[in-house]
Amino acid sequence: MTAEAVRARPDRSDPLIVPNSQHHVGLSIRGELTVLFSDGESLSCADVQGLSAVRSSQEITTLPDGRPRIVVTRLMTHFHSNETGLLIQQNPSRPNVGTLTGLKPGGAEALLPADVEFQQYLILSLRGRLYVNLDPLVMTATAITTFPPVGTTFLSQTPTTFYDVEDLDGGIGAQTAGTAKPRLALASATQCGSHVTHEIDMPDR
């Protein structure tokens, strides 16, 4: 009787796993998200957890200073708070893309460590209403050493405003606010990082 072979997990610190890869992970957010309503009310969410999936391009571009850059597309964002009922999902009508840029000149071998930036368009579900952001939520992390870039601290420079979908011409696919007014904003009260709770899928290259 022979024991089944256990497939070794990829080394997430190996820069060569970055190009042409797809990753799905379960996450919990470290830190506190705050929803700020236009009437001055605020709602803190400290128990946010969910799922994330990213896919990286096969093509590597080279910046003028020699550093490698690759496009990373966020395939799925799904977070929820059981305490407040907040549900955060990716807006499928808008592109959710980012870039990963190596800190040193080189090719694929220089993709880690890296700086990473994501521009995200989200749908917030709260208290029976749906809200979307029209300007991207820009999240950045510096000097990441593993891919996908989870377990590290992501920062946004300013709170991102959201509009009630019913106020927008075009609904979740609206590109401009028109006469609609922002109804709430999403901000991080602390430096929000993420903690991997489980790896759903780390396919072979």
N, C-alpha and C positions, 0 to 999 in steps of 0.2 A: 504494500500500500504506500503510495507516494503522496507527499504533502503538496497541496496546490501552490503554485508559484504566486507570490504576492507582487503585483506590479509596483515598482518604485514610483513615488510621486516626483514630478519634475522639480528641479531646483529652481525656485522662483527668484533666486538671486542671479541666475545665469542670463546675461543679456541676449543670448542667442534664442531664448524662448519667446522673445517679444515679437519679432516679425511674423505675420500670418498666423496668429494664434487667437483662440477664443476661450474665454474663461467665465465660469459661473460660480458665484460664491454667496453664501449666506453671511449676513453682517449684522452687527449691532453697533449703533452710533455711540461713541464716547463723547460726553459733553452734553450740552442742553440746547435744543432748538426752541426759539420763541416766535410765536405768531402774534404780530402786532396788528390790531384792528384799527380802522380809520376813526372809530369813536373813542380811541384811547385805551380800550381793553387789551390786555395781553394774556396769552396762554402759553405756559411752559410745557415742553414735552421732553421728559427725561428717559423714557423707556422705548425709544425708537429702534426698531429692528426690521430686517427684511432681506431682500435679494438684489443682487446686482450682476449684470453681465456686460462684458466688453469684448470688442473684437479689434485687433490691430491690423493695419495694412501690411501688405508684403513689401511695398515700395518704401525705400529709405531715401530721403532727400538730404542734401548736404548744405548747411548754411555757409555764408561767406567765410566764417572763421573756422570752418572745418568740422563743426559739430554735427552729428547725425540727428535727423528728426523724422518721426513717423507719426502718421495720423491714427488716432484711436477713436473708434466709434462706440458709444454706449448703446447697447442693444436693449437693455431693460433696467429700469429703476422701480423698485416697489418697496416702500417702507411704510410702517404703520405704528401707531401708538395705541395700545389697548387702554391706556389711562385716559386719554383725551378723545379718542376716536379719529385722530388725524390720519389721513391716508395720503401718501405721496407717491405719485406714479409719473412715468415718463409720458410726455405729450407726443403721441405718434405722428402728429401732423407737422412737427418741426424737427430739423436735424439736431442731434445731440452728439456733437463731435468734440474732439480735443486733440492735443498734440503732446507727444513725449519727446523731449530734447535732451540728448546726452550732454553731460557736463564737460566732456573732453573731446577733442577731435578724433575722428576715426570712422569706422563702418559699424556693422551690426554689433561688433564686440564692444563698442563704446556707448551702447544705448542705456546702460546702467553703470553708475548712478545717473539720475536724470531729474529734470524738472518737468512737471506735468500740469496741464491746464485743461479743464473741461468747461464747455459752455452748454448749460442744460436748460431745457424748457420742460416745465413740469405741470402736472394737474394736481391741485390740492383738493381733497374732499374733506369738508368739515361742516358739521351741523346741518347736513342736508343740502349744502351748496357746493358748487364746483368753481374753482378759481384757477386762472392760468397767468403766467408771466409772459410779457411781450418782449422785454429785454432779457437777455440770457442771464441766468445765475452763473457767474464765473467763479469757479473753485480752482485753487492752485495748491500744489504741494511742491516742495523743493527738496532736491537731493534724495529722491526715493531710491531705495536699493533693492526692491523686489517688484515683480510684475505678476499679476495686476497690482496697481498701487493702492492696496488696502492695508489697514493697520498703521497708516501714517496720518499725520494731521493735514487736513485740507482747510484752507482759509478763503473766505469771501471778503472783499474789501468793504462792501456796503450791504445793507439789507436789500432784498429784491422785492419789488412791489408786484402784487397780483390783482387781477381784475375778476369780477364775477362774470362767468361765462354768459349769463343771460343779459348782461349789459353790452356785450360785444357783437357787432355785426360780423358774422362768420364763425361765431362760437369758439370752439377750441382751436380752430384753424385761423383765427383772426391774426392779422399782421400788424394792425395799428389799433390804437384805443378809440379813435374817433372822439365822441363826446363822453365816453365812459370815464369814470373816476376810479382810482385805485381803492380797493376795499380792505386790503390787508398787506402786510409785509412779512417775509420770512427772514429771520436772522439767527445767527449763532451767538448765544450768550457767552460761550467759552470757545476755546479752540477745539473744534469738533474733529475728532479722529474716528476711525472705524476699526472694529475688532472682528476678525474672521471667526464665525461660529462653526462653519462647516464649508468644505469645498464640495460643491455639487458636481462639478465636472472640470477636470483638468486634462483635456485630451492630449494624446501624443502629437508631436509635431510631424 
